[in-house]
Amino acid sequence: MKVLSVASEVYPLIKTGGLADVAGALPAALTAQGVDMRVLLPGYQPVMAKLRNPVKLVTFHDLLGVSASILASKMNGVNFLVLDAPDLFDRDGGPYTDAASADHRDNWLRFAALCRAAATIAEDGIDDWKPDLVHAHDWQAGLTPVYMKQGKAAATPVVMTIHNIAFQGQFGPDIFPRLGLPQSVFAVDGIEYYGDVSFLKGGLQMATAITTVSPTYAQEIRTPAFGMGLDGLINAHADTLHGIVNGIDTDVWDPSTDTMIAANYSLSKPKKRQTNRKALAEYFGFRDTDGPVFTVVSRLTWQKGIDVLTEVADDIVAMGGKLAVLGSGDQALEAALTAAAERHPGKIGLVLGYDEPLSHLMQAGGDVILVPSRFEPCGLTQLYGLRYGNVPVVARTGGLADTIIDANEAASAAQAATGFQFSPVTPDALRQALRRAVRAFSEPKVWAQLQNQGMKADVSWNRSAHRYACLYKELLAEQSEP
């Protein structure tokens, strides 16, 4: 099967979050399933700088008003197709925001162009390669099936994956004339959403199948509490909705070979993990290594429950723990965490921003990885924690509920527990989970069992890739039916 994947970020070329990890790991995982996947992404400055021996395959003289080309490059076994459009992507800042952290004003055009280019590949193929199916990720790729429905690729199946339904790509109606779509598409059964244009809604309307990144999240988004205004649409397409939990790249995230950590270790040889623990304590300036080290690697936002974390930071110290935080986001939350670190020097450490090597060291050297999200489609941080023996404490929602087995009495007796769940996302509930973790940490045999069970968990892409390949086959079989 030939599959075109369309994503706004793909590791290792560009990353702001879990979408990049998924889009980067899935192609290699699908190879074993007989799937030839190529990945189309924008040619941001960092992407263009990392490309190896790019080959120009297609030139657009007028791609929604700009000149562009598609470059091909193969890296780490993945075939990348890069949309090189300097007017849209050759600029400072991140993929979605400028240097001042404000959204690029023309994001609608930037990602509409990406979708239009994807549809062209679906229609005409590229370099003697034409996809049997297209897999679009999140709102930035949402117009791909919309454009496809207007041309020669109207019958080509499209899988639309929701990584986070909270981000919908909603813009004012004034942009519609510049999208190059017929007026009939600006309708309730198209891309119109309360008078605006919604990229994600359009993608969900036109897709052949919809997937989310965990079974629980697939059910959650069918409710008003989690559907973010699109629950009605999701329910209307419930017969094509699938929840497939994410995996992680177990080559990149492998404590036995990871070059970003202080010392390599494994399930069978765990002693060197202590070297990472000491390195982490030194990095954050912890005065001692007594008590559990709680780690947080996250966007610092309300969705991630960081406001709840700030309310229990003092409690973590009072329980004898340390807290190491890596992330950035809401300025008020950054300020609250900064204040907590100032109140507890040598006990709470904070690094604002993102640092990939440090994130690996935090998984390798931390005792507990905290993920107190109010909603979490899948979450990868807790999967990295399992892989590295960093025991997860998670909110009971979305993919967190699907991937962590709570250390309740029954699961602990069966030696199946891998972490701690709590609900609702309140300071009191989180405090209770923290106390449970601290008590377990005080019993070395209990803690070792939690770590061992987590490290044995299959967090690879193998099962998930198989499910995606089966879905692709089903859709292609349905397409060929008379």
C-alpha positions in Angstrom: 0.0 0.0 0.0 1.2 3.5 -0.8 0.1 6.1 1.8 0.7 9.8 1.9 0.9 11.2 5.4 0.3 15.0 5.8 1.5 16.7 9.0 2.5 20.1 10.2 5.5 18.8 12.2 7.5 15.6 12.0 10.4 14.5 14.2 13.4 14.7 13.7 12.9 17.6 11.3 10.7 19.8 13.5 8.9 19.2 16.8 6.7 21.2 19.2 4.8 18.2 20.7 3.6 14.7 20.4 2.2 15.1 16.9 5.8 15.3 15.6 6.8 12.1 17.4 3.8 10.2 16.0 4.2 11.5 12.4 7.9 10.6 12.6 7.6 7.1 14.1 4.6 5.8 12.2 6.2 5.5 8.7 9.0 3.2 9.9 6.5 1.1 12.0 4.2 0.7 9.0 7.0 -0.6 6.8 6.8 -4.0 8.5 3.1 -4.0 7.7 3.7 -3.7 4.0 2.9 0.1 3.9 5.0 2.5 1.8 4.4 5.8 3.6 5.7 9.2 2.5 5.4 12.2 4.7 4.5 15.7 3.5 5.4 18.6 5.7 6.1 22.4 5.4 9.6 23.7 4.7 10.1 25.8 7.8 13.6 27.2 8.3 14.8 24.4 10.6 13.4 21.7 8.2 15.2 23.2 5.2 18.5 23.4 7.2 18.3 19.7 8.2 17.4 18.2 4.7 19.9 15.9 3.3 20.5 16.0 -0.5 17.0 17.2 -1.4 15.7 16.6 -4.9 13.1 19.0 -6.4 10.2 16.9 -7.8 7.4 19.4 -8.5 7.1 23.2 -9.0 4.0 25.2 -8.3 3.9 28.6 -10.0 0.6 29.5 -8.3 -0.1 27.6 -5.1 -2.9 29.7 -3.7 -1.0 32.7 -4.9 2.6 31.7 -4.0 5.4 30.0 -5.7 6.5 26.7 -4.2 8.1 23.3 -4.9 8.1 19.9 -3.4 11.5 18.5 -2.4 12.2 14.8 -1.6 14.7 13.7 1.0 15.2 10.4 2.8 16.3 10.5 6.4 16.4 7.8 9.1 14.6 5.5 6.7 11.7 7.9 6.2 10.8 9.4 2.8 10.0 13.1 3.4 8.3 15.4 0.9 8.8 19.0 1.9 6.7 21.9 0.7 9.3 24.6 0.0 7.4 27.9 -0.1 9.6 30.6 1.2 6.8 33.2 1.3 4.9 31.0 3.7 7.5 29.2 5.8 10.9 31.0 5.6 10.5 33.1 8.6 11.6 33.4 12.2 9.6 31.9 15.1 8.1 28.5 15.4 5.9 26.5 13.1 2.7 28.2 14.3 3.8 31.4 16.1 6.2 34.3 15.5 9.1 35.3 17.7 6.7 37.1 20.1 4.7 33.8 20.4 1.7 35.3 18.5 0.0 33.2 15.8 1.3 33.9 12.3 -1.5 35.9 10.8 -1.5 33.9 7.6 -1.6 30.4 9.2 -4.8 29.8 7.3 -2.9 30.3 4.0 0.2 28.4 5.1 -1.7 25.3 5.9 -4.2 25.6 3.2 -1.3 25.5 0.8 0.0 22.4 2.4 -3.3 20.7 2.0 -3.7 21.9 -1.6 -0.2 20.4 -2.4 -1.2 17.1 -0.7 -4.3 16.9 -2.8 -2.3 17.5 -5.9 0.0 14.6 -5.0 -3.1 12.5 -4.4 -4.5 13.4 -7.8 -1.4 13.2 -10.0 1.2 11.3 -8.0 4.8 12.4 -7.6 7.9 10.9 -9.1 6.1 7.8 -10.4 4.5 7.3 -6.9 0.8 7.8 -6.3 -0.9 7.2 -3.0 -3.6 4.6 -2.6 -4.7 6.4 0.6 -4.1 9.7 2.4 -3.6 10.1 6.2 -4.1 13.6 7.4 -3.2 14.8 10.9 -5.0 17.5 12.9 -6.4 20.8 11.6 -3.3 21.9 9.7 -4.0 19.0 7.3 -7.8 19.3 7.6 -8.4 20.8 4.2 -6.6 17.9 2.4 -9.8 15.7 2.0 -11.8 18.9 1.2 -9.6 19.7 -1.8 -9.4 16.0 -2.8 -13.2 15.8 -3.0 -13.2 18.5 -5.7 -10.9 16.7 -8.1 -9.6 13.5 -9.5 -8.8 12.1 -6.1 -12.4 12.3 -4.9 -12.6 8.5 -4.5 -9.2 8.1 -2.7 -9.8 7.1 0.9 -8.7 9.6 3.6 -8.0 8.9 7.3 -8.3 12.0 9.5 -6.5 11.7 12.8 -7.5 14.0 15.7 -4.5 14.5 18.0 -6.3 17.2 20.0 -9.8 18.3 19.1 -9.3 21.6 21.1 -7.3 22.9 18.1 -9.6 23.3 15.2 -8.1 25.8 12.8 -11.0 28.3 12.9 -10.8 31.5 10.8 -13.1 34.3 9.7 -15.2 33.8 6.6 -13.2 36.5 4.7 -10.5 33.9 3.9 -12.8 31.5 2.1 -12.6 33.2 -1.4 -8.8 32.7 -1.3 -9.0 29.0 -0.7 -9.8 28.2 -4.3 -12.9 26.1 -3.3 -16.4 26.2 -4.8 -18.9 28.2 -2.9 -20.9 25.1 -2.1 -18.2 23.9 0.3 -18.9 26.9 2.6 -21.9 25.1 4.1 -23.0 23.3 7.3 -22.1 19.9 5.7 -18.7 21.4 4.6 -16.2 23.7 6.2 -18.6 26.4 7.6 -18.7 26.5 11.4 -20.9 29.1 13.0 -20.2 31.5 10.1 -16.5 30.9 10.2 -14.2 28.5 8.3 -13.0 25.4 10.3 -10.2 23.4 8.8 -10.7 20.5 11.2 -14.5 20.4 10.8 -14.0 20.2 7.0 -11.5 17.4 7.3 -13.8 15.4 9.6 -16.8 16.0 7.2 -15.0 14.8 4.2 -12.8 12.0 5.6 -13.5 8.4 4.9 -12.5 7.4 8.5 -11.7 9.3 11.7 -9.2 8.2 14.2 -8.1 9.5 17.6 -5.0 8.5 19.5 -6.6 6.4 22.2 -9.9 4.4 22.7 -11.0 6.4 25.7 -10.5 9.8 23.9 -12.5 8.4 21.0 -15.5 8.1 23.4 -14.8 11.3 25.3 -15.0 13.5 22.2 -18.5 12.2 21.6 -19.6 14.2 24.7 -20.1 17.9 25.1 -17.5 18.0 27.9 -14.7 16.9 25.6 -16.0 17.4 22.0 -15.2 21.1 22.0 -18.4 21.9 20.0 -17.8 19.1 17.4 -19.3 16.2 19.4 -22.4 16.3 17.2 -20.3 15.9 14.1 -18.3 13.1 15.7 -21.4 11.3 16.7 -22.8 11.6 13.2 -19.6 9.8 12.0 -19.4 7.4 14.9 -19.5 4.3 12.6 -16.2 5.4 11.1 -14.5 6.5 14.4 -11.6 4.5 15.7 -9.4 4.9 18.8 -5.9 3.7 18.2 -3.5 4.4 21.0 -0.1 5.9 20.1 3.2 4.1 20.5 6.7 5.6 20.8 9.8 5.2 18.8 11.6 2.6 20.9 14.9 3.2 19.1 15.0 6.9 20.0 13.6 6.2 23.5 15.7 3.3 24.7 17.6 3.7 28.1 20.0 0.9 27.0 21.3 2.9 24.1 20.2 6.5 24.7 23.1 8.9 24.1 21.4 11.8 25.8 21.5 10.4 29.3 24.3 10.1 31.8 24.5 6.3 31.9 22.7 3.5 30.0 20.7 0.9 31.8 18.0 -1.7 31.1 15.4 -3.8 32.8 18.0 -6.6 33.3 20.7 -4.2 34.4 19.0 -1.4 36.3 21.8 -0.2 38.7 23.2 2.5 36.3 19.8 4.3 36.6 21.1 5.7 39.8 23.8 7.5 37.8 21.1 9.4 35.9 19.3 10.2 39.1 22.4 11.8 40.5 23.0 13.7 37.3 19.5 15.0 37.3 19.8 16.1 40.9 23.0 17.9 40.1 21.5 19.6 37.0 18.5 21.0 39.0 20.7 21.8 42.1 18.9 19.5 44.5 20.7 19.5 47.8 20.2 15.8 48.4 18.8 12.7 46.7 16.5 11.6 49.6 12.9 11.1 48.8 11.3 10.7 45.4 12.1 13.1 42.5 8.9 14.1 40.7 9.4 15.3 37.1 7.2 17.2 34.7 7.9 17.6 31.0 5.0 19.5 29.6 3.4 22.5 28.0 2.6 24.7 31.0 -1.1 25.2 30.3 -4.5 24.8 31.9 -5.2 21.7 29.7 -2.1 20.0 31.2 -3.4 20.7 34.7 -0.3 22.8 35.6 -2.4 25.2 37.6 -3.3 22.2 39.9 0.4 21.3 40.1 1.3 24.8 41.3 -1.1 24.3 44.2 0.5 21.1 45.4 4.2 22.1 44.8 4.6 23.0 48.5 3.1 19.7 49.4 5.6 17.7 47.3 8.4 19.3 49.3 6.5 18.7 52.6 6.2 15.1 51.7 10.0 14.9 51.3 10.1 15.0 47.6 11.8 17.1 44.9 10.2 18.6 41.8 11.9 19.1 38.5 9.9 20.9 35.8 10.7 21.4 32.1 8.3 23.4 29.8 6.9 26.7 28.8 3.5 28.1 28.2 1.1 30.4 30.1 3.0 33.3 31.7 1.0 33.2 34.9 1.8 29.5 35.4 5.4 30.1 34.5 5.4 32.8 37.2 3.8 30.5 39.8 6.3 27.8 39.2 9.2 30.3 39.3 7.9 31.5 42.7 7.7 27.9 44.0 11.3 27.3 42.9 12.3 30.5 44.7 10.5 29.4 47.9 12.2 26.0 47.9 15.8 26.3 46.5 17.4 23.0 46.3 14.0 21.3 46.4 12.2 22.6 43.3 13.9 23.2 39.9 12.5 24.8 36.8 13.7 25.1 33.2 11.5 27.3 31.0 11.6 26.2 27.4 12.2 22.9 25.7 15.3 20.8 25.8 15.2 17.4 24.1 18.4 15.9 25.8 17.2 17.2 29.2 13.8 15.6 28.7 15.5 12.3 28.2 17.6 12.7 31.4 14.5 13.6 33.3 12.9 10.3 32.3 16.1 8.4 33.1 16.7 10.1 36.4 13.3 10.9 37.7 11.3 8.6 40.1 7.9 9.8 39.1 6.6 11.5 36.0 3.5 13.7 36.7 0.9 14.1 34.0 -2.2 15.8 35.6 -3.9 16.7 32.4 -7.6 17.7 32.4 -7.9 16.0 29.0 -5.2 14.1 27.1 -6.0 12.5 23.8 -3.1 10.0 24.2 0.0 11.4 25.9 3.5 10.2 25.1 5.2 11.5 28.3 3.8 8.7 30.4 4.9 6.1 27.8 8.4 7.4 27.9 8.2 7.2 31.7 7.2 3.5 31.5 10.1 2.8 29.1 12.6 4.5 31.4 11.3 3.3 34.8 9.9 6.8 35.7 6.7 5.7 37.4 3.7 7.7 36.0 1.1 9.6 38.2 -1.7 10.5 35.7 -5.2 11.9 35.6 -7.8 9.3 34.7 -8.6 10.6 31.2 -8.1 9.8 27.6 -4.9 7.9 26.7 -3.6 8.3 30.2 -6.4 6.0 31.4 -5.7 3.6 28.6 -2.0 3.2 29.1 -1.4 3.3 32.9 -2.6 0.5 35.2 -3.4 2.0 38.6 -1.6 0.5 41.6 -4.9 -0.4 43.4 -5.0 -3.4 45.7 -6.0 -5.9 43.0 -3.5 -4.8 40.3 -0.7 -4.6 42.9 -1.5 -8.1 44.1 -1.4 -9.4 40.6 1.9 -7.5 40.0 0.2 -5.8 37.0 0.3 -2.1 38.2 2.4 0.4 36.3 1.6 3.7 38.0 -1.1 5.8 39.8 -4.3 7.3 38.4 -6.4 10.0 40.0 -9.7 11.8 39.3 -11.0 14.5 39.3 -8.2 16.9 38.4 -8.2 18.8 41.7 -5.5 19.6 44.2 -7.0 17.2 46.7 -7.1 14.3 44.3 -3.6 15.0 43.1 -2.3 15.2 46.7 -3.9 11.8 47.4 -2.1 10.3 44.4 1.2 11.9 45.4 0.8 10.4 48.9 0.2 6.9 47.4 3.4 7.3 45.3 5.4 8.5 48.3 4.3 5.5 50.3 5.1 3.1 47.5 8.5 4.7 47.1 9.3 4.1 50.7 9.0 0.4 50.1 11.9 -0.5 47.7 10.5 -3.9 46.7 7.1 -2.4 45.9 8.7 0.4 43.9 11.0 -1.9 42.0 8.0 -4.0 41.0 6.2 -0.9 39.6 9.3 0.1 37.7 9.9 -3.4 36.3 6.3 -3.8 35.2 6.3 -0.5 33.5 9.6 -1.2 31.7 8.2 -4.5 30.5 5.1 -2.8 28.9 4.9 -2.9 25.1 4.9 0.8 24.3 6.2 0.4 20.8 4.3 1.1 17.6 3.9 -2.6 16.7 0.3 -3.2 17.7 -0.8 0.3 16.7 0.8 0.2 13.3 -0.9 -3.2 12.7 -4.2 -1.6 13.6 -3.6 1.3 11.2 -2.5 -1.1 8.4 -5.7 -3.1 8.9 -7.8 0.1 8.8 -6.1 1.1 5.6 -6.8 -2.3 4.0 -10.4 -2.2 5.1 -10.9 1.3 3.5 -9.2 0.2 0.3 -11.3 -3.0 0.1 -14.5 -0.9 0.6 -13.4 1.4 -2.2 -13.0 -1.5 -4.6 -16.4 -3.0 -3.9 -18.9 -2.5 -6.7 
